[in-house]
Amino acid sequence: MEKYNSYAEQGAFIQIPVCDKVITQELSGDFTLPDYQPEIKRLLRITASVLPASGYFGTSDAEFSGNIDYYVLYTGSDNEVYCAPLTAEYSVSVPIDCDDMGAGFEGSAHIVSDSVSGRVVAPRKLSIRCRLKTNAHIYSILPLGGDFGSDVDPAAVEKLNGEVNAARIYRATGEIMRLNDEIIPDSRSADIRVICAEGKVMINEVNSNAGEVNCRGDVHMKVMMSKENGSEPYSVVRKMPFSQNIPIEGVSFDCNAYASGTVSELSVSVEEGRISIDAGVIIQAEAQKNENIGYVKDMYSTVCDTECEYRQLGVPVAKGSFNGNFTLSDSLSLEEAGINPASGIVDCTGTAYVEDCAHEKGKCVISGKGKFSLILERDNEYSTNEIEFPFKYELDCPEGTVGTDCRSDVISCRARLDGERIGIDAEIAICGRNFGIENISALTAVHFGEQLKGSCGEYVICFPAKDDTLWSVAQRYRTHISSLIDANQLSDNCSPDAPASLEGINYLII
């Protein structure tokens, strides 16, 4: 018996999800401060910015690698606050448990710093430990061919074709975009000292065009500074608008898209009381649309034995993309937070993590938590504290939505003391895509065997069962669909495997 495989290049393919994993791993390393940085007296805070990863897809795993920027905030021997920028490399391996890779794998990974801590091992040396959280989405590129090929006369073969509305996903990372701006503090002075700076990307608008995705937004800059005479640190904020067109082959006007961004290569300088900012911005865009993909459901020969092999596939269906933002405002008692009432707030920074997405009654409810790191001052001594609050974000989603891929980040935040409580006001950006799943059974291979024996009867009367279709009856009796239609004056307005194909039919002449 000869076997014919359908996974040949036929032009049509679908992206089948084969890996949707969350992987955590520890990243650790020892660092030495640059020569121009003063020695560490007390470590206050370490923030980590994970830059977008480049991916390599093998036959059984995917490798994602890139750089991570650390910003180490500490006090020196003079009790002043300083910041040391440090960089490390990371690499994440994601196993792919899939026997059939089709024409290969593709996908993406969203990698964030789940937690970061440090330990001073010498006045100019420290050890940093960072826990990376990787959300990997990997797809098998599965060709769906309709040409099975055989030595059997095509006129003696009946083929049942199907069509599925499948998501086509496109993604790309834009070139590093340079932004420059200048801040003039309210009190201009030549003795301003910049301690550190932080930039977060807010995407305000995303549109798809022919071959590209257009993004508009703002970089929310926060610059922490002090006076050279030892004054308490303070911060100034600034919005830097941007727009970028990201080329993505295959994208068209009917795609829906979302985007997120990361700030890299951030430098701040002071000259004559003016603060100059130079920032690199990396935008990641993803677009999706549904395309009708043809495939073969079933096949049989009218002249010989036929054995078929099938594969059950869960085909993703695009249900829309979104870029949004919301405000998180919450508070807790100073006692719960472990904060001395005599403390003052110097700085606040935050991150946001999505933990769950629930779908019901046409709504998608995204829940997670915001984690906020505080720098406090009391009696000219600095300390740190971390607090967190839950959040929920709700949006409409189309019927049939079963999953949401999304990410979030704290764009800006402010901590406030209100009597015996400490409050947080934070602006959180959230973006992602919704999808559904359509289950199909696709023919993967067909075996043609021995010739069938001819029937000695001239006519056969068939009384269809309740769940019979035109296809099932024709396949059972190894006859042509067209012959059944002509002999019984049937309509061909619907698919032969549709329940309505034999609606109102009590018997059939074979």
N, C-alpha and C positions, 0 to 999 in steps of 0.2 A: 504494500500500500504506500503510495507516494504522499508526502506531506508538503504543504505549501504554507509558508510563513507570511503574514501580512505586514510585518514591521520592516518594510522597505520604504525608501523615500518616495512618497506619493504627493508631496506638497502640503497636505493637511496634517496638522499636529495639534495636540492639546498639552497643556501644562498641568500635570497631575501632581498634587502635593504628596510628597513622600516623607517629608521630615518637618515637623513643627515642634521644636524643642526649646526649652529654656535650660541653659547650661551655666553653672557658676564655677569659677575657678579663682584661685589665689594667685596674685602677682606680687612678688616681693623683690626688693633690691636695695643695695646700699648706695648712698650718694654723698658727695662732698660739695660743700658750698663753693660757688665761684669766689675767686680771690677778692673781688670787690665787695663781697657781702660780709658784714660783721658776724662775730661768733654768736651762737645760740645760747641764750640764757634760759628761755622757757618756750616750749613749742605750744602755739595757740591753736592752729588749724591747718589742715591740708585739704585742699580741694583738687579734684581730678577732672580733667576734660578729655574724654576719649574721642579721638579724631576718627572720621569714617574709615572703615576697613576696606582693603582690597581682598578679593576672594579668588581662590583656586579650587576647582572642582575635579576630584579624582573619580575613580570607579566605586569607592566605598566610603569616602569621607570628603569633607570640605574644609579648607583651611582659610581662616580670616586673620589678617594681620594688619597692623598699623602702629601709630604712635599714641602715647598718652602723655598729656601735659599736667604736671603737678605744680601747684602754687602753694608754697610753704610759708605760712604766716607765723612769725615768732617775735619775741622780744629779745633785744640785745643786752649787753652788759650795762648800757646806759638807760635801760628800761624803755627805750623807744621801740616802736613796732616796725618790723621790716618784712619784706616778702622776697623769697628766693624762687625763681622759676626753674623747674627741672623737667627733663624729658626722658621717657623710657619707651621701649618697644613692647608690643604685646602680640601674642599669637594664640588663636583659639581653634581647636580641632573639633569638628562636629561629625560624628559617625552617621552614615546614611544606611539604614537598614532597608535595602531594596534590592531584590534579585534582578529586576528588569530595569535597566537604566535608559532604555529606549535609545534615543539619539544623543543622550548625555544629560547632565544636570545643570541647573542654573538656580539662582536664588539670591537672598540677601540676609544680612545679619545686623540687627540693631544691638549695639554693645554699649553698656553704660557702667559707670562705677557705682556699685551697690553700697560700698562702704570703703573708707580709706582711713588709715591710722599710721602713726609714725612714732619712732623712738629715737631719742638723741643718744648716740653712742660715744660722741666726742664733741668738743665745742664747735667743730666745723663739719661733723659727720652725723648722718642720721640714716636710719633704716625705715623704709616705707613699705607697708603692706596694703594692697588694694584688692578688693574682691570684685571681679568683673562678672556682670550678668549679661549673657548673650541670648537674645531671642532670634532663633534661626528659622527661616522659611525657605525650604528647598523644594524644587519641582523637578520631576522627570519630564523630559521632552519626548513625548510619545507620538510617533507618526501613526496616523490612522489611514491606512491605504485601502483602496477599493479594488485593486488588481491582485487577485490571488493566483492567477496563472494556472494552467493545467493543460493536459492533453485531451481533456473532455471537450466535446463540441460545445462552444458557448451557447448555441441554440438549445441545448439540452440542460442548461443550468438556470435555475431561478435564484435570484439574489434579492434579499430584503435590505433596502437601504434605510438608514436613519439619519437624523440630523439633531445635533445638540447645540444649544446656545452656550458657548464656553468662553470663559474669561481669557483675554489676552493681556498679559501684564508686561509693561515696559518700565525700565528704570535706568537712571543715569545719575552720575555725580558731576556737577558743574566744575569748571575751572575755578581756582582760587580767585576770589574777587577782592580787590583792594579798596578799602574805604578810609578816607582821611577826614578829620574834623578837628576843631579847635574849641576849647572851653576857656572862657574868661571868668574866673571866680568873682564873686561879689566883692571881695576884698583883695584886689590885686597886690601882690607882694613878690619880691624876688626871692624870698626865703621859703617858698613853698617846696615841700618835699613829697613826691609821689611815692606812696607805699605799695599799692597794687591796683590792678584794674581787672574788671570782669565784664564780659560781653555775652549777651544772650540774644538769640535770633527769634524774632516774631514774624511769622509769615502771615500777611494780611489778605493776599489774593493770589490764586493759582488758576491759570487758564491754559487750555491745550490748543495748539495750532498745528498746522501741517509741519510735521517733523521736529516739533519743539514744545517745551512747556515753559510758560511765562510766569515768573514769580515776582511778587512785590512784597516788601515788608520793611521792618525797622530792626536795627541792632540797638538793643537797650544797653548802654554803657554805664557802668558805675566805676568811678575813680575814687579810691581812698587816699587821703593825703593828710599832711600835718604841716605845722610850721617848724622850721629848723630850731626854734627856741624850745622845743619840747612840749608843744601843746597837744591836747588830746586829739586823736585822729578823727576826721570827719569825711563825709563822702559827698560828691556831686554826681548828678546823673545827666545823661544826654541820650537823645534818640538820633540815630543815623539812618536815614532812609536809603533804600537800595531797590534795584530791579535787575533781573537777570533772565536771559533767555537760554534755556538749557537744551541743546540739540539731543533728540532721542529718535532714532530711526524707527519708523512704523507708527508713531503717534499722529493722530488726526484730530480734527475739530470735535468729533463725537466722543473723544475720550474724556473721562473724568480723572482728576489728578489731585495729589496732595504733595506737600513738600515740608522738609525740616532743614534746619541749618545749624552750623557749628562755627564758633569763632576760633581762629588759630593765628599764630604769628602776631600776637598783640603786643604793641609797644607804646609806651606813653613817655613823653619828655616835657620838661618845663623850660621855657625861655622867656625872660622878661615878664614873668607872671602869667604867661599864656601856656595852657596845657594842650599839647599837640598829641593827637591820637592817630595811630596807624594800625589798622586791623585787617586781617585776612578772613574772608567769609567763605565757607564751603556749604553749598546747597545740594541736598539730595532730593530728587524728584521721582515720583512713581505715578504712572498713568495706567488706566485699565479701561477696557471696553469689551463688549460681548461680540463674538463672531459666530456665525452659523457654520459649524464644522460637520461635514458629511462623514459617515462611517458605515460599515456593513454590520447589520444585526444578525443575519442568518443566511444560509445558503443550502441548496440541495440540488441533486441531479435527478432528472426524470428517467435516466437510463441506467444508473448504477448506484450501488450503495454509497452512502455519504455519512461520514462522521465529522462532527465539528467540535472545535475547541473555542471556549468563550472566556472573556475576562470581565469581571465586575469592576467598574470604574466609578469613582466619585469625582465628577467633573465640577470644578469651581465655576461659579457664575458671579459676575460683577454686580454689586448692589449699590455702588456709589462710594465716593471718597469725601473727606471732610478735613478742613483746617478751621479750628475754633479756639476760643479762649474764654476763660471765666475767672472770677475772683473768689479766692478762698479767704474768708475772714473767720477767725476762731480765737478762743482764748482759754487759758487755764490758770489756776491759782499759782502764785509764786511758790507756795509750799509744794504743790504737786510737781512743779518744774524744778525744784531744788535751787531756787534763786534767792539770794539774800535781798531783802527789800531795800537795802541801802545801795545796791548796785545800780549803775547806769549802763545803758545800752550803747555800745560803740558801733557795732556792725551786725548785719544779719544777711545770710545767704541761704539759698535753699535748692532742693531738688525734688522732683515729683516722680512717682513710680505708679504705673498701672498694675493692678493686681487681678482684676476680674472684669469681664464684659458679659452682661446678661441681656437677653433678647426676649421681649414679651409685649404683646399688644401694640406692635408697630413702633416700639421704642427700643433703643439701645442704651443701657445704663452702664456707664464706665465708672468703676470705683477704684480707688487707690489711696495713697497717702503722700503727704508732703512732709519732707524732713528738713528742718531748719537749724542751722548752726549759728549760735549767738556768741559774740565777743562782748564781755562785760568788764566794767571798770569799777573798782571800789578802793579808795585810799591810795590812788596812784598805782594800783596793782591790777593786772589784767587776768581774766579767767574766761573759760569757755563753757558753753552749755548747749545741749541739743534737745529739741522738742519736736514732736510730730503730731499732725492732725490728719484725720481721714477726709477724703473728698469724694464727691459724686458728680458726674457730668452726664447729662441726658440729651439725646438727640433722636430725631425721627429716623427710622430706617424702613426700607421697603419690605413688603411681605416676602417671606421666604429667606430672610436673612438668618443665618445660623452662626456666623462668626465675624469677629472684628479684629483686624490687626491694627494696633495703634501704639503711639508713644506720647509721652508728655514731658514737660520741663517747666521749671519755675523761671519765668522771664524777669520778674522783679518782685521784691518783697520788702516789707518794713515791719519792724518789731516796735511795739509800743507798751509802755507801762500805764496801767489803768488801775490805780489804787493797789489792791492786793492781788491783781491779776496781770498777766502778760498776754498781749494779743499779737496776732500775726495777720497782716493784710498782704496777700500775695496774688499776683497775676500769673495764671498758669496757661500755657499753650498746650493744645492737644490736637493730634492729627492722625489720620489713618484711613483705612478702607473697610467697607463692609462686603461680605460675600455670602453666597448661598452654595448649595451642593445639589447637583442633579445626578442621580444614579442611573447608569446605563449598563447594558450588557453588550459588549462588542465582540464580534467574531475575530479570533486571532489566527486560526489555522483551520484548514479543511483537508480531509482525506477522502479521496475517491477510490472505491474498491471494485468488487465484482459487478458484472452486468446483471441487471434485474431480469427476472423471468417475465415474459409477456403474460397478460391476463387473457383467459379464455372467454370471459364474459364480455358482451358488447356494451352493456350499460350497468352502472352501479348507482343505487339510490342511497344517499347519505342523509341521515337525520342528525344535524349538528347538535352537539351538547351546548349547554348554556354558556360555557366559557370558550367555545370554539370561535375561530376567526377564519376569514377567507384563506389566510396564509397557513394556518394549522391544518385545515382540511386539505388544501392542495399539497402540502408537504406529506401528509399521511398517505395520500393516494398517489404520490409522485406524478402529479399532473401539472400542467402549466396554469398559471393564474389566469391568463387570457382565455384559455379553454373553458375554465369554470365560469368566467364572466359571460362569455358568448353563449354557452349552453344553457345558462340559467337567467340570462338577460339581467345581470346584476349591474349596479352602478359602480364606477371606479373613481368616485369623488373623494374617497378617503384611503388611507394607507391600508394595505391588505391585512396588517396585523392589528388594526384598530377594532375595538369591540363593536363599533357600529357597522363594520364591513358586512356582517350577516344579519343586521337588524331586520326583523320581520320575516326572515327566511325560515320556513319550517323544514324544507328538505332541499337537497341538491342532487342534480344529475351529474354523475362523474363520467 
